Amino acid sequence: MMHSSSLATSLISLCCGLRKFLMLLPVAMSISFVSCTEGEQPSDDPQAVFQSLWRNIDEHYCFLDYKKEELGVDWNDIYAKYQPRLTPTMTKLQLFEVLCDMLSELRDGHVNLYCSADVGRNWSWHEDYPENLSTELRDRYLGTDYRIAAGLKYRILEDNVGYVVYESFTHGIGEGNIADVLYFLRTCTGLILDVRSNTGGQLNYAEMLSSHFTNERILVGYTAHKAGPGHNDFSTPEPQYLNPSTTIRWQKPCIVLTNRSCYSATNEFVRNMKECPQVTILGDQTGGGSGMPFTSVLPNGWTLRYSACPMYDARMEHTEFGIQPDIPCALDSTDMAKGKDTLIERARKEITKAVEKEGNNRVTQATQQKLHP
Amino acid sequence: MITDVKKNLSGRLWLLALSLLWGTRLCAQELPPTAGESSFVLGIGRSHQLDTYLSPIEYKGKQVTLMQEYHHTLRRNPGVSFGSVWQANGAACNNWHNGIDLWAADIHYDATWQYQWQMKRLRGLTLKAGGGVGLTLGGVYSTRGGNNPANAHLQLRMLAALGADYRFRLWKRDWRVGYHLDAPLCGAMFSPHYGQSYYEMFERGHYDHNVVFTHPANCPSLRQRLVLDIPVSRKGRTRLRLGYLSDIRQAKPNHLEQHQISRSFTFGMVKTLGKR
C-alpha cells in the first residue's frame, strides 16, 4: 500500500514536472526549421526531367554564349523547340531521344546523357571528318619489337627518327617513364609524337608530357570557371604556365601528329605543345573539347555530363572547336596503298629539313665566327 | 487558469533574465558542485543530403551517428559548465534502387561553455545558456561524378547553445530528461566556387572565394537533442540514455546549396565521473 502510494506520488510529481519542463521547450523537436536549401526530388515525370536537364545546362554549361555566337544556338529557343515534344505518356526511350536531340544542338563531345540502355552523344567533331589514321599502317611503323613505357609505345625508325605513340591520356605515365623514353631516343635526329585518335584523359599527364619540351616557364593558356548561374558569370581567367621538367628535356625537332579525334586532354596537350620551341603540329585540326566536364544527375536517375570550366589558348582564344596544325596534312590513299603513312613520312621529311637547316645555321655561325672572331 | 500559467511563465522568464544579469556568482551559491559526466550514444535514422556542386537532386538514405559527449562544472566557477561533443555521421543514400548513389561522412566537434541556473520554483530543473566553438570535417561523395565526384566539408564556427535538464525521482531512482540545442552564429567554411573544379584549386592553385564567411542567413543550422536518462545502477552512476537527435545543417556558399538533414533515434550509456 505504502509502495503504491509513493509510486503514485512520484508519477504525479513527474507528470507535473514534465508538463512544466515541456512548456519551456521552444516548440523544439517539432520545428521543421526554415529551409533555405531545397533540392529537386526524384521523379520519372518527363516534364520534371526535361526542366531539370534544361536548367542544369542553362546554369552550369560554360559555352552557351560562345555557341550562340558560333552556331546560333539560343538555349531559350531550344526550350521552346523541344518542350512541346514532351507528352505525359511517352516512354523512357522516347524521352531519352528528345533530350539527346536537344543536347546535340550544342555540338559538344563533352555533353552526354547516360541511361541504362544508351549513351546520348554528339560525336560530329570526329565523325564528320576523315580519320587520317590507319592503325594497321601505324603498327607497321611500330613493328613488333617496339618498347612500352607505361602508356607510351616507342622505337627508332630506320632514318634515326624517334617515333612515340600515345594512344590515350587515360593510360598513366610518370616522369620516370618519359625520361627513360627520351633518354633512349637521345641519339635520334628528331622525334615524332603521334597522338592521333587519342581522345583524352588526365590533364596531369598531358601537362607532364609537354613539360619535357620547354626549357623555360611559358604561358600556354588561361582557365576560368562559372562563378554563378548566369550565362556570362565567369571568374577572372587565370593564366596557365607550363613549367619545364626537372628531368630530361627534348632539345631537337619534335613533330606532333594530330587528327580530328584529338580531343579534350589531348587538345590541351596540343595547345601546350604549340607554344613549345622546336615543336611543330602536323596533320589535321584537333577535335577540340576545351571545357572540363562535370557531371550531374537528373530526377529519374540519368547522368548528365557537360562542359563546366572553359580553357583558352595563350591568346585567350577558345579551342572548343579544335586547334589548327602548323602543317596541314592528310592521309593519302596512294601512300596507303604503298604501305606508307603520309603524316609520318611528311614528319620525317620535316625533321630532315629542320636538321639540315640547323646544320646550315651552325656552319654559317662558325664561318661568321672565323671571319669576325 | 490561463492567467495563472501566464503569470508562472512570466515569473520564470523574469527569473531567467535576472539570473543572466546577476551573473554566475549568484548561481554558484545556488548550485552545488557536480561531477563530470560522459556519454556515448549510437544513433540510427534517416538522412537527406543535398549538394548542388554534385547534383541538384536531394538524396535520401540511412544514417548512423556516433556521439560522445562530456561535460563538467568548472571547479573555479561552479555556475558554468564546460561541454564537448564529438559527433560522427555516416550516410549512404540511394534514390533509384540501383546501388548507393551518394556517400556522406562528417565529424563535428563542439566545445561549449554554458551558464547554468537551477530553478528554485521548479526543483530539479536546470537551465543552461552559453556559447562555444565548433569544427566540422568531412565530405560527400557521388558515385556518378567525373571531375566533380566529391565535395569536402570544412567549417569553423562560433555557436550559441541552450539546454534544459530536469531531474526527477521515480521508483526511488534519479531520472533525467534533457533538451539541448545549438546553432552556429558565425564562422567560416570552405567551398569551391560555383563551377570551380578541385583540379583548378589544388593542381593549379587558383583560389576564388574558397573561404566563405558564414552567418545565420547563409548557413542556418540547428542541432537539437532530446534525451531520457534511465538509471540502471543502484547508485545511479550509470544510466541508459534514449534520445532523439534532429540535426539540420544548411549552407548557401558561392551560389551553391548544401544541406545535411538527419533525424535519428539514439541510445547509449551515460556515466557519472568522479565524486558526486
Interface residues (C-beta under 8 A of the other chain):
Chain A: L7 S10 L11 S13 L14 G17 L18 K20 F21 M23 L24 L25 P26 A28 M29 I31 F33 V34 S35 C36 T37 E38 G39 E40 Q41 P42 S52 R55 N56 H60 C62 L203 N204 T223 H225 K226 A227 G228 P229 D233 S235 E238 Q240 M292 P293 F294 T295 S296 V297 L298 P299 N300 G301 T303 R305 A308 C309
Chain B: L9 R12 L50 T52 L54 S55 P56 I57 E58 Y59 N95 W96 N98 D101 L122 G124 L125 L127 S142 R144 G145 G146 N147 N148 P149 A164 Y166 F168 R169 L170 W171 W175 V177 Y179 L181 H193 Y194 G195 Q196 S197 Y199 E200 E203 R204 H206 D208 N218 P220 L222 Q224 L226 Y244 S246 I248 Q250 A251 K252 N254 H255 E257 Q258 H259
